[in-house]
Amino acid sequence: MEVLEFEALLGPPDFAQALELDEREEFPQPLVSRLVELGYPSWMVPLAHGGKLARFDQALSLQRCVARRDLTAAIAAGQSFLGTIPVWLAGSEHQRERMARLLLRGGSAALALTEEEHGSDVLATETRAEPGWKLHGRKWLINNATRGEALSVFARTDPAGGLSGFTIFLLEKPCAGLVHLPKIRTHGIRGADISGVVLDGAPAEPIGTVGSGVDLVLKSLQVTRVGCAAFSLGAADTALRLALDFALERRLYGAPVIEIGHARSLLAGAFADLLLCEAAALGAARAVQAAPGQLPLWSAAVKYFVPTTCERAIRAAAVVLGARHYLRQGPFQKVLRDASVVSLFDGSTAVALDSIGVQLPRLEPARAADVRPIFALDEALPPLDGSRFELLNNGRDDVLQSAPHPRIAAEFEALRAEAASLPREKRKRSAELFELAKRYCALHAAASCAHLMAHNPRLQPLDVCIARALGEPADLESLVPRMLELHRTQRPFSLLSP
């Protein structure tokens, strides 16, 4: 399904309904039911198992369409994919068949990973699996924990823990030994089913081999971290559209707000940020199938860069709206609240930067690499294959090591040299390493733009986006006609919009 076709099927966003449900902290069932009616869940099931997921980049673009209407509904749908990705990567054929049936009929799933006492420190997990695979413990702050009919539960299988001391288990409801915890009230996505479960002898079965849980959860998150980009892109798209509505209609000092230079620059900058983030996300999304062995670095880069940069774009839109962005009767305040949660998903910004930082000192010098399968958007992609995933990039980074742009290549070499020269005591979670990781993420996004232009001649030029990523002066005014055209015709603020 093409994005414009899906947009037409979904119809105009119903912000009034989304706001009403959000105020009552109710699940967005009308939109979720509409997605099931349109067959959207089939895009979360790989082609080999009866679904339509043949290209992860296409699935990401469709998810963005949902996110621009209501982030609560989009995140609920995305959580079902997160709950089943361990099965797609390492599950048995029977497990895959069961999860495919569940999603295709409109059921939902969840990944039960975190615990209140330990947060992102999953190696401290106390939930345990006893002989006969009975689960005992408490999982907390889990999206779809109550509504989900299947949970992928991360549990300890060796009392000593360690990298081979955990396993992911598939638990299907209804089952004995499971009690749902009350819904947790949140600042954003108020209607989401964010709750938890208490497990007291709940029966489950291992996904993959016993002891592979740490590897499997890290590989699963490589996919879903890229998928999170759709949430941020959809939210920023809506924020920019709302700000443009205001800027074109509201008159100040005798002219529309769009004619005020500062406002115009902020809006064009937000548009440039959207295109820059989409370029980074598209490359990583295609790499899920074309180059999964390099996702340990790229997925973390996208997970840091896209949410934080889209939040910057939303804040720019808020400046244009002025006091109106703070009023609760309109949709903008919901977008502002909802978008801020994406940075926490599937590893927070700090976790993503830490993952990048560990790998930076090992990066190898520039070299030739064939990145056409990743960046030529018309190229076919191989099926999703869990056996091709790795835990580290091991010094390889085809996107930056073969960057077709002199300034990006020079910046990469300088960054690589600086990372390699860091004293040993600063190579783990130091402020200096985190700053290098942030620079890396911006360079990765810039290089993604350069590769997309090189392999897709019909794509609009992205030189402004590259300059913005590099911190150079950018001709934002040149983007205004395209931004206004997409707004007028109600097409997504996307590189892919015709």
N, C-alpha and C positions, 0 to 999 in steps of 0.2 A: 504494500500500500504506500502511495506517495503522500508526502506531508500535506500538500494542498487538498488532496482527496479526503484525508483524515480530518483536516480542519473543517471542511464542508460538512462532513458527517456529524461532527461534534456540534457545529453551529456556533453562534456567538457566545462568548463567556457569560454565564449567569452570575455576575458578581453579587447581586442582591441575595440570591439564594445561598451562595457560599458564605456571605457575611452573616445572614440570619442563623445558619447552622453553627457558625463559629462562635457567635455570641452565646448560643445555648450550649456550646461545647458538645455538639452532637456530631456523630460520624457522617461524612458527606455521602450518604447512601444513594441519593438520586444520581449523582455523577458516576459513582462506582457501578451502579446498576446499568447505566447507559453504556459504560465501557464494556461490560460483559455482553450486553445486547449487540454491540458492534463487533464482538469477537476479539477485543483488544488483548485478553489474556493469552491468546495464541502466540503473541509476539514475545512472550516470556518462556516459551517452550521451544527447544531446538527442533529444527526441521526433521531430524532423524527420529524424533519421538512424537511426531504427529502435529507439531506446531508450525509456526511461520518464522521462527527466529533463524534466518539464514545469514543476516548481516547485523552485527551489533551496532554499527554506526547508524543504520536505519532505525533500529529499535530505539536508540538514544534520541533521535529526532522526533519520533512519535511520542516518546515520554515527555519531551519538552512541550509538545502541544497540550498535553494534559496539565502539566505544571503551570502553564500560563493562565489556565482557568482556575485551578484551585490546587495549591501545593499540598494541602492535606490529603486530597484524593490521590494525587500523583505519588506521594510518599507511601501511602498505604499499598498501592499497586506495586511500587518498587520494592517494598519490603517482602512481598511474596516471591519476587525473583531472588532477593537476598536469602530467603529461607530455603530456596531450592537449589541454588547454585552449587552447594557442596555435593548434591546428588548428581547434577549434570557433569561435574568434574570427576567424581570418584565413586559414585554410587553403583550398585548392581543394576542389571537390566530390569529386574523386577521392581526395584525402588524407583527407577526412572519412569517406568510405565505407570506406577501409582501416582507419582507426582505430576506427570503429564495429565492424567485423568482428572486429578484434583484441580489443577489450574484451568484446564480447558472447560470445565463445567462452572467456572467462576469462583472456586474456592480460594482461600488465602493461606499463606504460610508465614513463618517468621524464623529468624535466626536468634536463638536464645543464647547469647554469648556472655553478657556482662552481669556482674553482681554488685549490689549496693556497697558492699564493704571494700571492693577492689577496683571498681571502675575499669579503666583501660588496661590494668595490670592483669591480663588474662592468665598468666602463669601462676597467679595466686588463687585461681579458681578453686572453690571448695566443693562445688557440686561434684558428686562422685557416682561412679557406676559400680555396683556390686555384682558378684557372680550371678549369672543368669540374666545380666544386663537389666538390672532394676536401678533407676536413677533416684538419687537422694540429694536435695539441696534447694536453693532458692535463686531464681533468675529474676532480674529487676531492670526496669527501664527498657522494656522490650516492646517495639512497635508490632502490633497484631498479636500480642501475646494471648489475649482473650478470644478474639475473633478467628485467629489462625487455626486451621484444622490440622496442620502439621507443623511441628517445630524441629529445627535442627539444633540440638542441644550440645554445647561444649561442656565436656565433663572429664574429671580426673579418672584415669584407669590405672595409674600407678601411684601409690601413696607418696612416693618420693618426688613425684612431679617431673620436672625437666622437659626438654624438647620432645621426648618420646613418651611422656607420661599422660597424654590427654588424647581423647577421641571425640569425634562428633557423632552423635546418635540421632537417628530419625525416630521421632515420637509422633504417633498419630492419635488424634482424639476421635471419639471419647475413649478414655482409658481410666483405670483405677489408679489411685495414688497421685492424682494431680488436683490442685486447688488453685483457682485464679485469684490473683491479688487485685485490689480495687484499682480503677483507672487513676492515673497520676495526672494532676492538673498542670498544664504547661503554659508558658508565656505565649508561644506561637503554636501553630497547627493544633488549636485547642480541641478540635473534634477527633483527633487521632486516638486510636486505641493503644495508648502507651500505658502498659501495666506490667504485670509479671506473673510468675507461677511459683508455687511451692510443690516440690516433687518429693513424694514419700513412698518409694517403691514403684514408681511409674515404669511400665515396661517399654523398652526401646530396642533398636537394633543398630549396630555400628554402620556408619557410612565410610566405606574404604576399609583399610586395615586398622586394627587396634593399635593405638599409639601414634597414628598419623594426624591427630587432630590439630596440632599447631601448624604443621605444613599446610593442611587443607584449609584452615581458616585464613591463613595468610594469602594463599592462592585465590580463594574465593573473594577476599576483599580487594584483590588486584582488579577484578572485574567490576565489582560494585562501586568501588571508588570512582572509576571512570563514569559509571552510570549516574552517580550523584551530580555530575555536571549538568544533566538535563534539568534537574530541579532548579539549580541556580540560573541557568539560561532562561528557563520559562518565567521565573520570578522577575528577572531583570527586564525581559521583554515586556511584561505587563507594566512594570514601573515606568519604563521609558514611554510606553504608549499613553499611559495616564498623564504623564508630565507633558507630553506633546499635545494631548487634547487641551490641557489647560493653557499651554503656551500659545497655541494657535487661536484660542477663543478669547482669552482674557486680554484686555487692553489696559496698559499702564503708560502714563506719560504721553498719551495720544497715539500709541501704536501697540500692536500685539506684542506680547511678552517675547515671542520668538525673535523679534527684531532687536531686542536688547542683547548687546554683544556678549556679555557674561553668561546670560541664560543660554544663548545659542551655542556657545562654546562648551558649556556643561553638558548639554544634550548631545552634541556631536561627539564629545568625549565618551559619554556613556555608550553611544552607538559603536564607537571604535572598540571599546572594551568588550562589548558583546561579540563582535566579530573576532577579536583576538582570542577570547575564551573558547568560542566555537571551533576555531582552527585547532587549538590545542586538544580539545575534546574529541574532534573527529579523527585526528591522527591516532590518539590513544585507543579510541573505540575500534578502529580498524585493526590496530595492533593486537587486540584481544584474540583475533583469529589469524592475522598475518604474521605477527611477531610476538607471541605471548611470552617468550623468554626474556624480553626486555621490559615487561610490565612492572617488575619490582620498583624500578626507578620512575618510569613514565606515569604509572597510575598514581603514585604519591605526589608527583609534580602537579598533575591535573587536579588531584583532590585538594591540594593547598591553593593553587593559583586560581582556579575557576570560581569557587565560592567567595574567596576574599576579593577578587577583582569585580565580580558581579555585585557584591555588597557595596563596593566603591561606586559602581554605576547607579545603584539604587539610591545611595546617599546623594549623589549629584542630582538625580531626579527630584529628591526631597527638597533640595535647596531651591530648585526652580519653583516647586509648588509652594514654598514658604510655609506659613502657618497652617495651610490646608493639609499638609502631610501629617499633621499631628491630630487631626479630627477623626473621631471613631466612626462617623456615619459613612465614610467612603471606603473603597477597597484598598487604597494605597497603604493605610496603616496595617492592614492584614498582611499584605505582601512584605512590608518592612519587617514585621515580627516573624513571619513564617520563614523568610529567606535566611535569617540569622542562625537557624538550627542546622542548616546543611553543613556548616563548618564542623559540627560535632559528629556527624555520621561517619561510620566505618573507619574510625580513627580520626581524632581531632586534628586541627592544623599543627599542633605541637607534635603529635605522633607522626604526621606526614613529613614534617621537616626533619624529625629525628631519623626516619627511615631513609630520606634523601642524604642527610649528612653522613651516615655510616658508609654510603657508597661513593661519595664524591672523591675522597682521596685515592680511590682505586681507578678512576677514569683514565682511559688510554688516550693518546694523542689522536689528532684528526686522521682520517683515512677514508678511502672510497667505500661506499656501501650502496646497495640497491634498495632504495626505499620506495620504489614505484608501487609495489603491492600495498604499501601502507597509505600512500598519499594520492594515488591515481584513483579518483572516486568511482570511476566506471569499472575498475578491475574487480573480477569475481574474488571472493574470499573462501578459504578452506573452512571446513566445519570446525566448531569449537572442540578443542582436544586438550583435556586436562593433563595428559602425559607430557605436553610440551611446555608446561609452566615451570618456572624456576623461582627460587627464593631470593636470589641476588642477581644483578646484572653482570657481575664479574668483570667490570671495567668496560663493558661494551655499551655504546650509546649511538646507534646509527643516526638518529635525528640530528644531534649536535656534531658528531664526529665527521659528518658529511654535509654540514650546513652550506648551502649554495649562496652565501652572502658574506662578503669579506668582513664586515663589521661584527657580525654574529660569530664568525669563526675566530676572529681575534679576541673577542670578549670571552669566548669559551676557553681558549688556550690560557688566558690570564687567570680565569677562575680555576681551571684545573691545576695550574701551577701553585696558586695560592692555597688550594685545598691540600695538595700534596706536601706543602711546606709547613702545615700546621703542626705544632708540637703534639706529641702523643697525648698529653693530658687534656688537650682541647679538641680531640677527635671524637668526643662522646658528649652530646647534649650541651656543648658550650655555646655561649652567645655568639661567638665568632663563627662557629659552624652553622648555626641557624641562619645567620645573615648570608652566608655563602649559599645555603640551600634556597633561600628566597631569590637570590640573584639567578641561581640555576633555573628555577621555575620560570622566571621571566624570559630567559634565553631560550628555554625549551619552547615556550609559546611563540616567540619570534621566529625560531627555526621552523616550527610547524607551518607558520604562514608562508615562509619562503619556499618550503617544499610543496605546499599546495599550489602556489602560483606556478612553480616549475613544471608540475605534472598535470595541471588542469588549465590550459590556455584560455578557456572561456570564462574562468572565474574572475570576478572583479579584482582589481589590484588591491593588495594589502600592505602597501608601503607605509601608509599612515599607521596601521596597527603595529608594524615592525618598529617604526620610530618610537611609538608610544611605549612599547615593551622595553626598548633600549634606553628610555629616558631622554630621547632627543626631541628637538622641536618637531611638531607634527602639524601638517596642514589639515586641521579638523574641518575647516570650511568646505573643503573639497568633498566631504562625506555628506554634507547637508542635503543636496538634491536627492541622493539615493535614500537617505533616511526618511525624508518627507514623502517620497514616492511610495515606499513600503508602508508608511503610516496611512496614507490616503487610500491605498488599495487593500488595507487590512491584511497584508501578508506578513509573515514572521520577519523580524529583524535578523535575517539569516543570510549566510553566504550562499545557501542553496536556493533561496527564493529566486524564481525566474524574473 
